[in-house]
Amino acid sequence: MKRLTLIATSILLGIGSLAFALITDLTINPVGTVSGDGQKVTVSGTVTCTENHTFSLTARAGQVQPPDGELTYASGSSSSEGCTGSPQDWTVVLSPMPFPILRMPTRPFKPGPARCNVTATDDNDDESVSHEIACDLMLM
């Protein structure tokens, strides 16, 4: 009886169901760019989502800078775009910003290693998928 209840609950909640998968794939290119003044970071990749839906992206990057180990943080987002059902290229430009919780002021980025994260959201159903990788920022 417990097993039947668990299966019924899983079906009702949609746990494990792939029938409603809307963002089906999300990638980040391992190489991004940083402007000469460190005020713009560009990351890109691909997203695949259900045709006739729309998606938007929020991207973030963090970088520990030698020699003092200070953390630099940037964020940016895209406007909504229509899904085609096939992989679609995306690019988001990020701007450095403070991180008040950690008392981090705004700092410029430098070419070199960083962490890049992107969240794709299906705007029709509010489903989100995130992906994070180690990335390398090259000078534009």
N, CA, C and O atoms as CSV, one atom per row, in Angstrom:
chain,resi,resn,atom,element,x,y,z
A,1,MET,N,N,0.828,-1.195,0.000
A,1,MET,CA,C,0.000,0.000,0.000
A,1,MET,C,C,0.874,1.261,0.000
A,1,MET,O,O,0.563,2.231,-0.691
A,2,LYS,N,N,1.974,1.246,0.781
A,2,LYS,CA,C,2.861,2.415,0.819
A,2,LYS,C,C,3.462,2.684,-0.555
A,2,LYS,O,O,3.599,3.837,-0.966
A,3,ARG,N,N,3.820,1.618,-1.261
A,3,ARG,CA,C,4.418,1.772,-2.584
A,3,ARG,C,C,3.412,2.386,-3.558
A,3,ARG,O,O,3.770,3.263,-4.345
A,4,LEU,N,N,2.160,1.935,-3.513
A,4,LEU,CA,C,1.121,2.470,-4.375
A,4,LEU,C,C,0.882,3.950,-4.090
A,4,LEU,O,O,0.691,4.742,-5.013
A,5,THR,N,N,0.892,4.320,-2.808
A,5,THR,CA,C,0.717,5.721,-2.419
A,5,THR,C,C,1.872,6.560,-2.950
A,5,THR,O,O,1.654,7.660,-3.458
A,6,LEU,N,N,3.093,6.055,-2.839
A,6,LEU,CA,C,4.269,6.774,-3.331
A,6,LEU,C,C,4.185,6.967,-4.845
A,6,LEU,O,O,4.474,8.054,-5.345
A,7,ILE,N,N,3.797,5.930,-5.572
A,7,ILE,CA,C,3.676,6.040,-7.028
A,7,ILE,C,C,2.590,7.044,-7.389
A,7,ILE,O,O,2.795,7.882,-8.267
A,8,ALA,N,N,1.439,6.974,-6.728
A,8,ALA,CA,C,0.343,7.909,-7.009
A,8,ALA,C,C,0.760,9.343,-6.718
A,8,ALA,O,O,0.442,10.244,-7.493
A,9,THR,N,N,1.466,9.570,-5.615
A,9,THR,CA,C,1.934,10.909,-5.256
A,9,THR,C,C,2.927,11.416,-6.295
A,9,THR,O,O,2.876,12.582,-6.687
A,10,SER,N,N,3.827,10.549,-6.740
A,10,SER,CA,C,4.810,10.938,-7.758
A,10,SER,C,C,4.131,11.344,-9.054
A,10,SER,O,O,4.539,12.313,-9.694
A,11,ILE,N,N,3.098,10.611,-9.444
A,11,ILE,CA,C,2.370,10.943,-10.667
A,11,ILE,C,C,1.671,12.287,-10.526
A,11,ILE,O,O,1.723,13.116,-11.435
A,12,LEU,N,N,1.012,12.506,-9.383
A,12,LEU,CA,C,0.306,13.766,-9.162
A,12,LEU,C,C,1.250,14.964,-9.156
A,12,LEU,O,O,0.905,16.027,-9.673
A,13,LEU,N,N,2.423,14.803,-8.583
A,13,LEU,CA,C,3.387,15.902,-8.494
A,13,LEU,C,C,4.240,16.026,-9.753
A,13,LEU,O,O,4.953,17.014,-9.930
A,14,GLY,N,N,4.168,15.042,-10.612
A,14,GLY,CA,C,4.962,15.088,-11.837
A,14,GLY,C,C,6.414,14.723,-11.614
A,14,GLY,O,O,7.254,14.997,-12.471
A,15,ILE,N,N,6.726,14.113,-10.488
A,15,ILE,CA,C,8.113,13.751,-10.196
A,15,ILE,C,C,8.550,12.668,-11.174
A,15,ILE,O,O,7.884,11.643,-11.323
A,16,GLY,N,N,9.654,12.903,-11.822
A,16,GLY,CA,C,10.205,11.934,-12.751
A,16,GLY,C,C,9.561,11.962,-14.131
A,16,GLY,O,O,9.959,11.198,-15.011
A,17,SER,N,N,8.586,12.819,-14.330
A,17,SER,CA,C,7.908,12.882,-15.620
A,17,SER,C,C,8.723,13.706,-16.608
A,17,SER,O,O,9.163,14.810,-16.287
A,18,LEU,N,N,8.924,13.171,-17.810
A,18,LEU,CA,C,9.610,13.901,-18.855
A,18,LEU,C,C,8.626,14.511,-19.849
A,18,LEU,O,O,9.037,15.194,-20.787
A,19,ALA,N,N,7.346,14.271,-19.653
A,19,ALA,CA,C,6.346,14.750,-20.596
A,19,ALA,C,C,6.265,16.270,-20.635
A,19,ALA,O,O,5.812,16.834,-21.631
A,20,PHE,N,N,6.688,16.930,-19.593
A,20,PHE,CA,C,6.570,18.371,-19.528
A,20,PHE,C,C,7.930,19.070,-19.613
A,20,PHE,O,O,8.040,20.241,-19.250
A,21,ALA,N,N,8.963,18.370,-20.086
A,21,ALA,CA,C,10.292,18.974,-20.206
A,21,ALA,C,C,10.241,20.106,-21.224
A,21,ALA,O,O,9.914,19.878,-22.388
A,22,LEU,N,N,10.561,21.322,-20.796
A,22,LEU,CA,C,10.451,22.489,-21.654
A,22,LEU,C,C,11.818,23.018,-22.073
A,22,LEU,O,O,12.029,23.309,-23.250
A,23,ILE,N,N,12.751,23.148,-21.129
A,23,ILE,CA,C,14.142,23.469,-21.449
A,23,ILE,C,C,14.842,22.120,-21.507
A,23,ILE,O,O,15.059,21.494,-20.469
A,24,THR,N,N,15.193,21.667,-22.691
A,24,THR,CA,C,15.730,20.313,-22.821
A,24,THR,C,C,17.252,20.259,-22.858
A,24,THR,O,O,17.837,19.201,-22.626
A,25,ASP,N,N,17.908,21.398,-23.150
A,25,ASP,CA,C,19.368,21.401,-23.156
A,25,ASP,C,C,19.860,22.834,-22.981
A,25,ASP,O,O,19.252,23.780,-23.482
A,26,LEU,N,N,20.961,22.974,-22.267
A,26,LEU,CA,C,21.560,24.285,-22.019
A,26,LEU,C,C,23.068,24.106,-21.955
A,26,LEU,O,O,23.563,23.289,-21.178
A,27,THR,N,N,23.805,24.863,-22.768
A,27,THR,CA,C,25.263,24.784,-22.741
A,27,THR,C,C,25.860,26.178,-22.560
A,27,THR,O,O,25.222,27.188,-22.858
A,28,ILE,N,N,27.087,26.208,-22.068
A,28,ILE,CA,C,27.869,27.441,-21.954
A,28,ILE,C,C,29.196,27.194,-22.651
A,28,ILE,O,O,29.847,26.178,-22.406
A,29,ASN,N,N,29.601,28.110,-23.514
A,29,ASN,CA,C,30.921,27.999,-24.143
A,29,ASN,C,C,31.991,28.189,-23.071
A,29,ASN,O,O,31.847,29.058,-22.211
A,30,PRO,N,N,33.054,27.397,-23.104
A,30,PRO,CA,C,34.086,27.493,-22.067
A,30,PRO,C,C,34.973,28.728,-22.169
A,30,PRO,O,O,35.771,28.994,-21.270
A,31,VAL,N,N,34.839,29.484,-23.260
A,31,VAL,CA,C,35.633,30.708,-23.410
A,31,VAL,C,C,34.678,31.887,-23.585
A,31,VAL,O,O,33.829,31.886,-24.476
A,32,GLY,N,N,34.830,32.894,-22.723
A,32,GLY,CA,C,34.074,34.134,-22.831
A,32,GLY,C,C,35.039,35.279,-23.086
A,32,GLY,O,O,36.239,35.063,-23.257
A,33,THR,N,N,34.513,36.496,-23.111
A,33,THR,CA,C,35.391,37.642,-23.329
A,33,THR,C,C,35.192,38.673,-22.225
A,33,THR,O,O,34.148,38.728,-21.576
A,34,VAL,N,N,36.228,39.488,-22.034
A,34,VAL,CA,C,36.167,40.606,-21.102
A,34,VAL,C,C,36.703,41.835,-21.827
A,34,VAL,O,O,37.698,41.758,-22.547
A,35,SER,N,N,36.035,42.964,-21.632
A,35,SER,CA,C,36.476,44.206,-22.275
A,35,SER,C,C,37.785,44.688,-21.649
A,35,SER,O,O,38.147,44.275,-20.547
A,36,GLY,N,N,38.481,45.560,-22.361
A,36,GLY,CA,C,39.765,46.078,-21.882
A,36,GLY,C,C,39.680,46.771,-20.534
A,36,GLY,O,O,40.628,46.716,-19.750
A,37,ASP,N,N,38.537,47.434,-20.246
A,37,ASP,CA,C,38.390,48.112,-18.958
A,37,ASP,C,C,37.779,47.205,-17.880
A,37,ASP,O,O,37.602,47.633,-16.739
A,38,GLY,N,N,37.455,45.947,-18.240
A,38,GLY,CA,C,36.924,44.993,-17.273
A,38,GLY,C,C,35.471,45.213,-16.899
A,38,GLY,O,O,34.978,44.594,-15.956
A,39,GLN,N,N,34.766,46.094,-17.629
A,39,GLN,CA,C,33.396,46.442,-17.268
A,39,GLN,C,C,32.335,45.642,-18.026
A,39,GLN,O,O,31.145,45.774,-17.742
A,40,LYS,N,N,32.752,44.820,-18.981
A,40,LYS,CA,C,31.804,43.982,-19.716
A,40,LYS,C,C,32.386,42.592,-19.888
A,40,LYS,O,O,33.515,42.426,-20.350
A,41,VAL,N,N,31.596,41.598,-19.507
A,41,VAL,CA,C,31.947,40.193,-19.707
A,41,VAL,C,C,30.873,39.612,-20.620
A,41,VAL,O,O,29.683,39.829,-20.391
A,42,THR,N,N,31.279,38.884,-21.641
A,42,THR,CA,C,30.325,38.280,-22.563
A,42,THR,C,C,30.445,36.771,-22.484
A,42,THR,O,O,31.534,36.216,-22.630
A,43,VAL,N,N,29.314,36.107,-22.251
A,43,VAL,CA,C,29.260,34.647,-22.245
A,43,VAL,C,C,28.229,34.214,-23.277
A,43,VAL,O,O,27.312,34.968,-23.600
A,44,SER,N,N,28.382,32.998,-23.792
A,44,SER,CA,C,27.483,32.511,-24.833
A,44,SER,C,C,27.331,31.004,-24.716
A,44,SER,O,O,28.018,30.357,-23.926
A,45,GLY,N,N,26.427,30.458,-25.509
A,45,GLY,CA,C,26.189,29.017,-25.519
A,45,GLY,C,C,24.997,28.705,-26.386
A,45,GLY,O,O,24.674,29.449,-27.312
A,46,THR,N,N,24.336,27.585,-26.080
A,46,THR,CA,C,23.120,27.203,-26.797
A,46,THR,C,C,22.042,26.794,-25.806
A,46,THR,O,O,22.334,26.367,-24.689
A,47,VAL,N,N,20.796,26.930,-26.232
A,47,VAL,CA,C,19.647,26.469,-25.451
A,47,VAL,C,C,18.691,25.778,-26.413
A,47,VAL,O,O,18.508,26.214,-27.549
A,48,THR,N,N,18.090,24.704,-25.942
A,48,THR,CA,C,17.057,24.013,-26.702
A,48,THR,C,C,15.822,23.941,-25.819
A,48,THR,O,O,15.901,23.528,-24.663
A,49,CYS,N,N,14.679,24.346,-26.368
A,49,CYS,CA,C,13.441,24.329,-25.593
A,49,CYS,C,C,12.256,24.039,-26.503
A,49,CYS,O,O,12.365,24.068,-27.729
A,50,THR,N,N,11.130,23.763,-25.877
A,50,THR,CA,C,9.915,23.371,-26.585
A,50,THR,C,C,9.468,24.457,-27.562
A,50,THR,O,O,9.358,25.629,-27.203
A,51,GLU,N,N,9.214,24.043,-28.800
A,51,GLU,CA,C,8.756,24.960,-29.834
A,51,GLU,C,C,7.486,25.689,-29.384
A,51,GLU,O,O,6.642,25.123,-28.689
A,52,ASN,N,N,7.372,26.935,-29.788
A,52,ASN,CA,C,6.230,27.811,-29.472
A,52,ASN,C,C,6.208,28.297,-28.031
A,52,ASN,O,O,5.216,28.885,-27.599
A,53,HIS,N,N,7.265,28.069,-27.284
A,53,HIS,CA,C,7.425,28.660,-25.966
A,53,HIS,C,C,8.425,29.805,-26.107
A,53,HIS,O,O,9.036,29.961,-27.164
A,54,THR,N,N,8.597,30.595,-25.075
A,54,THR,CA,C,9.643,31.613,-25.065
A,54,THR,C,C,10.551,31.348,-23.872
A,54,THR,O,O,10.143,30.742,-22.881
A,55,PHE,N,N,11.789,31.813,-23.989
A,55,PHE,CA,C,12.743,31.642,-22.894
A,55,PHE,C,C,13.493,32.940,-22.669
A,55,PHE,O,O,13.586,33.788,-23.556
A,56,SER,N,N,14.026,33.076,-21.460
A,56,SER,CA,C,14.921,34.184,-21.138
A,56,SER,C,C,16.086,33.609,-20.341
A,56,SER,O,O,15.994,32.517,-19.779
A,57,LEU,N,N,17.179,34.359,-20.302
A,57,LEU,CA,C,18.406,33.885,-19.657
A,57,LEU,C,C,18.891,34.883,-18.616
A,57,LEU,O,O,18.764,36.095,-18.789
A,58,THR,N,N,19.442,34.358,-17.542
A,58,THR,CA,C,20.176,35.153,-16.567
A,58,THR,C,C,21.554,34.520,-16.444
A,58,THR,O,O,21.667,33.329,-16.153
A,59,ALA,N,N,22.594,35.301,-16.662
A,59,ALA,CA,C,23.961,34.780,-16.601
A,59,ALA,C,C,24.719,35.491,-15.486
A,59,ALA,O,O,24.477,36.660,-15.184
A,60,ARG,N,N,25.645,34.744,-14.885
A,60,ARG,CA,C,26.481,35.279,-13.812
A,60,ARG,C,C,27.911,34.790,-14.019
A,60,ARG,O,O,28.139,33.726,-14.594
A,61,ALA,N,N,28.860,35.574,-13.549
A,61,ALA,CA,C,30.257,35.152,-13.596
A,61,ALA,C,C,30.927,35.612,-12.309
A,61,ALA,O,O,30.592,36.661,-11.758
A,62,GLY,N,N,31.865,34.821,-11.846
A,62,GLY,CA,C,32.650,35.165,-10.664
A,62,GLY,C,C,34.114,34.881,-10.948
A,62,GLY,O,O,34.455,33.935,-11.657
A,63,GLN,N,N,34.965,35.711,-10.385
A,63,GLN,CA,C,36.396,35.556,-10.630
A,63,GLN,C,C,37.165,35.917,-9.364
A,63,GLN,O,O,36.945,36.974,-8.774
A,64,VAL,N,N,38.069,35.030,-8.952
A,64,VAL,CA,C,38.970,35.307,-7.839
A,64,VAL,C,C,40.232,35.895,-8.446
A,64,VAL,O,O,40.861,35.286,-9.312
A,65,GLN,N,N,40.596,37.091,-7.982
A,65,GLN,CA,C,41.718,37.796,-8.596
A,65,GLN,C,C,42.951,37.796,-7.704
A,65,GLN,O,O,42.899,38.201,-6.543
A,66,PRO,N,N,44.072,37.328,-8.279
A,66,PRO,CA,C,45.324,37.399,-7.539
A,66,PRO,C,C,45.816,38.838,-7.500
A,66,PRO,O,O,45.362,39.604,-8.350
A,67,PRO,N,N,46.654,39.272,-6.650
A,67,PRO,CA,C,47.294,38.450,-5.620
A,67,PRO,C,C,46.501,38.409,-4.317
A,67,PRO,O,O,46.825,37.627,-3.424
A,68,ASP,N,N,45.454,39.254,-4.196
A,68,ASP,CA,C,44.758,39.356,-2.913
A,68,ASP,C,C,43.581,38.403,-2.752
A,68,ASP,O,O,43.011,38.320,-1.664
A,69,GLY,N,N,43.197,37.677,-3.809
A,69,GLY,CA,C,42.103,36.726,-3.717
A,69,GLY,C,C,40.727,37.363,-3.646
A,69,GLY,O,O,39.765,36.715,-3.235
A,70,GLU,N,N,40.622,38.637,-4.045
A,70,GLU,CA,C,39.327,39.315,-4.016
A,70,GLU,C,C,38.406,38.719,-5.077
A,70,GLU,O,O,38.856,38.331,-6.155
A,71,LEU,N,N,37.113,38.653,-4.761
A,71,LEU,CA,C,36.133,38.099,-5.673
A,71,LEU,C,C,35.456,39.209,-6.457
A,71,LEU,O,O,35.047,40.226,-5.897
A,72,THR,N,N,35.343,38.997,-7.773
A,72,THR,CA,C,34.625,39.904,-8.656
A,72,THR,C,C,33.385,39.170,-9.137
A,72,THR,O,O,33.450,37.984,-9.459
A,73,TYR,N,N,32.253,39.869,-9.187
A,73,TYR,CA,C,30.978,39.250,-9.545
A,73,TYR,C,C,30.308,40.089,-10.626
A,73,TYR,O,O,30.363,41.318,-10.585
A,74,ALA,N,N,29.667,39.420,-11.605
A,74,ALA,CA,C,28.936,40.124,-12.662
A,74,ALA,C,C,27.645,39.379,-12.959
A,74,ALA,O,O,27.542,38.170,-12.753
A,75,SER,N,N,26.667,40.126,-13.445
A,75,SER,CA,C,25.385,39.525,-13.788
A,75,SER,C,C,24.803,40.232,-15.009
A,75,SER,O,O,25.103,41.400,-15.258
A,76,GLY,N,N,23.982,39.530,-15.758
A,76,GLY,CA,C,23.294,40.106,-16.912
A,76,GLY,C,C,22.146,39.205,-17.315
A,76,GLY,O,O,22.071,38.053,-16.889
A,77,SER,N,N,21.251,39.730,-18.138
A,77,SER,CA,C,20.114,38.920,-18.570
A,77,SER,C,C,19.763,39.243,-20.013
A,77,SER,O,O,20.218,40.237,-20.579
A,78,SER,N,N,18.947,38.380,-20.587
A,78,SER,CA,C,18.502,38.566,-21.967
A,78,SER,C,C,17.018,38.882,-21.975
A,78,SER,O,O,16.319,38.662,-20.986
A,79,SER,N,N,16.552,39.393,-23.085
A,79,SER,CA,C,15.114,39.558,-23.258
A,79,SER,C,C,14.544,38.209,-23.704
A,79,SER,O,O,15.295,37.311,-24.085
A,80,SER,N,N,13.241,38.069,-23.657
A,80,SER,CA,C,12.590,36.821,-24.064
A,80,SER,C,C,12.786,36.575,-25.553
A,80,SER,O,O,12.803,37.502,-26.364
A,81,GLU,N,N,12.933,35.302,-25.885
A,81,GLU,CA,C,13.123,34.907,-27.277
A,81,GLU,C,C,12.291,33.655,-27.531
A,81,GLU,O,O,12.100,32.841,-26.628
A,82,GLY,N,N,11.798,33.499,-28.748
A,82,GLY,CA,C,10.981,32.339,-29.093
A,82,GLY,C,C,11.798,31.073,-29.251
A,82,GLY,O,O,12.905,31.100,-29.788
A,83,CYS,N,N,11.248,29.962,-28.779
A,83,CYS,CA,C,11.896,28.657,-28.912
A,83,CYS,C,C,11.560,28.047,-30.262
A,83,CYS,O,O,10.435,28.168,-30.746
A,84,THR,N,N,12.539,27.392,-30.865
A,84,THR,CA,C,12.330,26.742,-32.165
A,84,THR,C,C,12.247,25.224,-32.049
A,84,THR,O,O,11.844,24.553,-32.999
A,85,GLY,N,N,12.625,24.677,-30.893
A,85,GLY,CA,C,12.689,23.234,-30.732
A,85,GLY,C,C,14.048,22.672,-31.115
A,85,GLY,O,O,14.319,21.493,-30.885
A,86,SER,N,N,14.904,23.503,-31.698
A,86,SER,CA,C,16.271,23.125,-32.075
A,86,SER,C,C,17.251,23.948,-31.247
A,86,SER,O,O,16.856,24.955,-30.660
A,87,PRO,N,N,18.527,23.543,-31.184
A,87,PRO,CA,C,19.509,24.341,-30.450
A,87,PRO,C,C,19.593,25.765,-31.013
A,87,PRO,O,O,19.688,25.961,-32.224
A,88,GLN,N,N,19.556,26.748,-30.115
A,88,GLN,CA,C,19.647,28.160,-30.500
A,88,GLN,C,C,20.823,28.798,-29.773
A,88,GLN,O,O,21.015,28.604,-28.572
A,89,ASP,N,N,21.607,29.566,-30.533
A,89,ASP,CA,C,22.722,30.294,-29.934
A,89,ASP,C,C,22.197,31.419,-29.058
A,89,ASP,O,O,21.160,32.013,-29.352
A,90,TRP,N,N,22.915,31.708,-27.982
A,90,TRP,CA,C,22.597,32.856,-27.128
A,90,TRP,C,C,23.885,33.544,-26.711
A,90,TRP,O,O,24.948,32.925,-26.665
A,91,THR,N,N,23.778,34.823,-26.411
A,91,THR,CA,C,24.887,35.623,-25.885
A,91,THR,C,C,24.312,36.588,-24.866
A,91,THR,O,O,23.283,37.217,-25.111
A,92,VAL,N,N,24.972,36.706,-23.722
A,92,VAL,CA,C,24.563,37.661,-22.686
A,92,VAL,C,C,25.784,38.481,-22.286
A,92,VAL,O,O,26.867,37.938,-22.069
A,93,VAL,N,N,25.594,39.795,-22.191
A,93,VAL,CA,C,26.645,40.694,-21.722
A,93,VAL,C,C,26.390,40.977,-20.247
A,93,VAL,O,O,25.294,41.386,-19.864
A,94,LEU,N,N,27.407,40.757,-19.427
A,94,LEU,CA,C,27.309,40.931,-17.981
A,94,LEU,C,C,28.078,42.173,-17.565
A,94,LEU,O,O,29.047,42.568,-18.212
A,95,SER,N,N,27.634,42.776,-16.483
A,95,SER,CA,C,28.325,43.939,-15.911
A,95,SER,C,C,28.706,43.635,-14.471
A,95,SER,O,O,27.916,43.051,-13.730
A,96,PRO,N,N,29.926,44.033,-14.066
A,96,PRO,CA,C,30.322,43.839,-12.675
A,96,PRO,C,C,29.362,44.568,-11.732
A,96,PRO,O,O,28.849,45.639,-12.056
A,97,MET,N,N,29.133,43.976,-10.579
A,97,MET,CA,C,28.243,44.590,-9.610
A,97,MET,C,C,28.687,44.233,-8.201
A,97,MET,O,O,29.417,43.261,-8.000
A,98,PRO,N,N,28.247,45.020,-7.225
A,98,PRO,CA,C,28.599,44.692,-5.840
A,98,PRO,C,C,27.805,43.472,-5.381
A,98,PRO,O,O,26.790,43.115,-5.979
A,99,PHE,N,N,28.271,42.858,-4.342
A,99,PHE,CA,C,27.578,41.735,-3.728
A,99,PHE,C,C,27.461,42.080,-2.243
A,99,PHE,O,O,28.281,41.648,-1.432
A,100,PRO,N,N,26.420,42.875,-1.888
A,100,PRO,CA,C,26.317,43.435,-0.531
A,100,PRO,C,C,26.326,42.407,0.593
A,100,PRO,O,O,26.856,42.683,1.670
A,101,ILE,N,N,25.754,41.232,0.369
A,101,ILE,CA,C,25.706,40.220,1.432
A,101,ILE,C,C,27.115,39.858,1.887
A,101,ILE,O,O,27.359,39.629,3.072
A,102,LEU,N,N,28.037,39.810,0.930
A,102,LEU,CA,C,29.430,39.475,1.259
A,102,LEU,C,C,30.300,40.723,1.400
A,102,LEU,O,O,31.520,40.628,1.538
A,103,ARG,N,N,29.658,41.897,1.364
A,103,ARG,CA,C,30.364,43.178,1.463
A,103,ARG,C,C,31.423,43.326,0.383
A,103,ARG,O,O,32.524,43.817,0.632
A,104,MET,N,N,31.069,42.891,-0.823
A,104,MET,CA,C,31.987,42.981,-1.959
A,104,MET,C,C,31.652,44.217,-2.783
A,104,MET,O,O,30.517,44.354,-3.241
A,105,PRO,N,N,32.599,45.112,-2.983
A,105,PRO,CA,C,32.349,46.254,-3.870
A,105,PRO,C,C,32.442,45.817,-5.331
A,105,PRO,O,O,32.875,44.704,-5.630
A,106,THR,N,N,32.037,46.696,-6.225
A,106,THR,CA,C,32.163,46.424,-7.656
A,106,THR,C,C,33.635,46.472,-8.041
A,106,THR,O,O,34.338,47.429,-7.717
A,107,ARG,N,N,34.095,45.443,-8.727
A,107,ARG,CA,C,35.474,45.380,-9.200
A,107,ARG,C,C,35.459,44.992,-10.680
A,107,ARG,O,O,34.581,44.243,-11.111
A,108,PRO,N,N,36.418,45.490,-11.461
A,108,PRO,CA,C,36.486,45.081,-12.865
A,108,PRO,C,C,37.006,43.644,-12.997
A,108,PRO,O,O,37.734,43.152,-12.135
A,109,PHE,N,N,36.625,42.993,-14.077
A,109,PHE,CA,C,37.134,41.659,-14.395
A,109,PHE,C,C,38.465,41.781,-15.112
A,109,PHE,O,O,38.797,42.832,-15.661
A,110,LYS,N,N,39.225,40.691,-15.100
A,110,LYS,CA,C,40.505,40.609,-15.798
A,110,LYS,C,C,40.497,39.357,-16.663
A,110,LYS,O,O,39.794,38.398,-16.346
A,111,PRO,N,N,41.261,39.346,-17.748
A,111,PRO,CA,C,41.368,38.113,-18.523
A,111,PRO,C,C,41.892,36.987,-17.630
A,111,PRO,O,O,42.762,37.210,-16.788
A,112,GLY,N,N,41.360,35.781,-17.819
A,112,GLY,CA,C,41.814,34.639,-17.033
A,112,GLY,C,C,40.664,33.752,-16.605
A,112,GLY,O,O,39.543,33.906,-17.090
A,113,PRO,N,N,40.937,32.814,-15.691
A,113,PRO,CA,C,39.921,31.855,-15.270
A,113,PRO,C,C,38.797,32.514,-14.474
A,113,PRO,O,O,39.006,33.493,-13.757
A,114,ALA,N,N,37.589,31.942,-14.623
A,114,ALA,CA,C,36.410,32.423,-13.897
A,114,ALA,C,C,35.433,31.259,-13.776
A,114,ALA,O,O,35.691,30.168,-14.285
A,115,ARG,N,N,34.317,31.493,-13.105
A,115,ARG,CA,C,33.188,30.558,-13.079
A,115,ARG,C,C,32.046,31.236,-13.798
A,115,ARG,O,O,31.722,32.387,-13.502
A,116,CYS,N,N,31.424,30.535,-14.747
A,116,CYS,CA,C,30.293,31.080,-15.493
A,116,CYS,C,C,29.064,30.225,-15.222
A,116,CYS,O,O,29.135,28.996,-15.231
A,117,ASN,N,N,27.940,30.884,-14.982
A,117,ASN,CA,C,26.685,30.217,-14.684
A,117,ASN,C,C,25.588,30.866,-15.504
A,117,ASN,O,O,25.569,32.086,-15.664
A,118,VAL,N,N,24.676,30.061,-16.023
A,118,VAL,CA,C,23.518,30.608,-16.729
A,118,VAL,C,C,22.274,29.835,-16.309
A,118,VAL,O,O,22.317,28.622,-16.102
A,119,THR,N,N,21.168,30.559,-16.189
A,119,THR,CA,C,19.868,29.956,-15.919
A,119,THR,C,C,18.948,30.307,-17.078
A,119,THR,O,O,18.764,31.482,-17.395
A,120,ALA,N,N,18.365,29.285,-17.713
A,120,ALA,CA,C,17.377,29.476,-18.773
A,120,ALA,C,C,16.010,29.228,-18.155
A,120,ALA,O,O,15.802,28.230,-17.466
A,121,THR,N,N,15.080,30.140,-18.406
A,121,THR,CA,C,13.730,30.013,-17.871
A,121,THR,C,C,12.732,29.968,-19.015
A,121,THR,O,O,12.737,30.834,-19.890
A,122,ASP,N,N,11.877,28.954,-19.004
A,122,ASP,CA,C,10.769,28.895,-19.952
A,122,ASP,C,C,9.733,29.890,-19.453
A,122,ASP,O,O,9.128,29.682,-18.401
A,123,ASP,N,N,9.525,30.960,-20.193
A,123,ASP,CA,C,8.638,32.039,-19.743
A,123,ASP,C,C,7.170,31.622,-19.697
A,123,ASP,O,O,6.377,32.250,-18.996
A,124,ASN,N,N,6.799,30.580,-20.427
A,124,ASN,CA,C,5.409,30.143,-20.436
A,124,ASN,C,C,5.031,29.414,-19.151
A,124,ASN,O,O,3.922,29.577,-18.641
A,125,ASP,N,N,5.966,28.603,-18.624
A,125,ASP,CA,C,5.659,27.765,-17.468
A,125,ASP,C,C,6.576,28.000,-16.275
A,125,ASP,O,O,6.454,27.320,-15.257
A,126,ASP,N,N,7.490,28.955,-16.391
A,126,ASP,CA,C,8.403,29.304,-15.298
A,126,ASP,C,C,9.345,28.172,-14.895
A,126,ASP,O,O,9.880,28.184,-13.786
A,127,GLU,N,N,9.557,27.197,-15.775
A,127,GLU,CA,C,10.522,26.138,-15.501
A,127,GLU,C,C,11.921,26.692,-15.760
A,127,GLU,O,O,12.138,27.387,-16.752
A,128,SER,N,N,12.870,26.389,-14.874
A,128,SER,CA,C,14.237,26.876,-15.044
A,128,SER,C,C,15.230,25.728,-15.008
A,128,SER,O,O,15.032,24.726,-14.322
A,129,VAL,N,N,16.305,25.904,-15.770
A,129,VAL,CA,C,17.423,24.971,-15.783
A,129,VAL,C,C,18.689,25.803,-15.660
A,129,VAL,O,O,18.836,26.808,-16.355
A,130,SER,N,N,19.611,25.397,-14.781
A,130,SER,CA,C,20.875,26.124,-14.605
A,130,SER,C,C,22.044,25.227,-14.974
A,130,SER,O,O,21.975,24.002,-14.879
A,131,HIS,N,N,23.123,25.880,-15.400
A,131,HIS,CA,C,24.347,25.163,-15.750
A,131,HIS,C,C,25.523,26.052,-15.357
A,131,HIS,O,O,25.488,27.265,-15.569
A,132,GLU,N,N,26.559,25.451,-14.788
A,132,GLU,CA,C,27.746,26.210,-14.388
A,132,GLU,C,C,28.994,25.466,-14.821
A,132,GLU,O,O,29.061,24.240,-14.730
A,133,ILE,N,N,29.985,26.216,-15.295
A,133,ILE,CA,C,31.252,25.626,-15.721
A,133,ILE,C,C,32.405,26.538,-15.332
A,133,ILE,O,O,32.214,27.711,-15.012
A,134,ALA,N,N,33.598,25.974,-15.367
A,134,ALA,CA,C,34.803,26.787,-15.294
A,134,ALA,C,C,34.987,27.362,-16.697
A,134,ALA,O,O,34.927,26.626,-17.682
A,135,CYS,N,N,35.209,28.662,-16.789
A,135,CYS,CA,C,35.386,29.283,-18.095
A,135,CYS,C,C,36.645,30.142,-18.078
A,135,CYS,O,O,37.179,30.471,-17.019
A,136,ASP,N,N,37.094,30.489,-19.244
A,136,ASP,CA,C,38.285,31.322,-19.378
A,136,ASP,C,C,37.873,32.599,-20.096
A,136,ASP,O,O,37.283,32.540,-21.175
A,137,LEU,N,N,38.174,33.744,-19.515
A,137,LEU,CA,C,37.821,35.027,-20.111
A,137,LEU,C,C,39.013,35.567,-20.880
A,137,LEU,O,O,40.098,35.755,-20.329
A,138,MET,N,N,38.793,35.811,-22.149
A,138,MET,CA,C,39.829,36.336,-23.036
A,138,MET,C,C,39.568,37.832,-23.258
A,138,MET,O,O,38.418,38.269,-23.232
A,139,LEU,N,N,40.608,38.598,-23.472
A,139,LEU,CA,C,40.481,40.030,-23.745
A,139,LEU,C,C,39.797,40.218,-25.090
A,139,LEU,O,O,40.162,39.573,-26.073
A,140,MET,N,N,38.790,41.114,-25.135
A,140,MET,CA,C,38.069,41.385,-26.396
A,140,MET,C,C,38.992,42.034,-27.385
A,140,MET,O,O,38.581,42.342,-28.504
